[in-house]
Every structure is written in C-alpha cells, then in structure tokens.
Amino acid sequence: MNAATQLSYREYIYLIHIVFVAPLLIYVGYMKNKTNITLFNVMLVLGVVVFLYHLHKLYKSLSYKQRTN
C-alpha cells in the first residue's frame, strides 16, 4: 500500500463501525424476539444511522485524500 491508499486512524474507526458495530445493532434490532419491541426498533434505527454516518465519513475522508494526491 502506498501513502495514498493507506487508511488513517479515523478511517479504521469508520470501517470498524461499518463492518462490526452497525451490523450488530441492525441484527439485534432485526431479531426482535423476547424483548420490548420499542427497544429493538430503536436499536435497528440506530444501527442504520451508525452505518450510514460512518460510511459517509469514510467516503468523504477517502475522497479528500484522493483529491489532495
């Protein structure tokens, strides 16, 4: 990997949230058995928001890095 394609610390955080945290929240929200439906709907929405937010931040960061090199 050259300097232009190496990920920064923040980009790794975005990827961790996109790949692990958001899917976990979405899964828990989707598997709404044996718990309060409101809690699981909140977790489902939170998972989608986390996924989209960090995906957007990663895209902006990589786009900026590409434009500056």
C-alpha positions, 0 to 999 in steps of 0.5 A, spaced: 500 500 500 502 506 498 501 513 502 495 514 498 491 508 499 493 507 506 487 508 511 488 513 517 486 512 524 479 515 523 478 511 517 479 504 521 474 507 526 469 508 520 470 501 517 470 498 524 463 501 525 461 499 518 463 492 518 462 490 526 458 495 530 452 497 525 451 490 523 450 488 530 445 493 532 441 492 525 441 484 527 439 485 534 434 490 532 432 485 526 431 479 531 426 482 535 424 476 539 423 476 547 424 483 548 420 490 548 419 491 541 420 499 542 427 497 544 429 493 538 426 498 533 430 503 536 436 499 536 435 497 528 434 505 527 440 506 530 444 501 527 442 504 520 444 511 522 451 508 525 452 505 518 450 510 514 454 516 518 460 512 518 460 510 511 459 517 509 465 519 513 469 514 510 467 516 503 468 523 504 475 522 508 477 517 502 475 522 497 479 528 500 485 524 500 484 522 493 483 529 491 489 532 495 494 526 491 
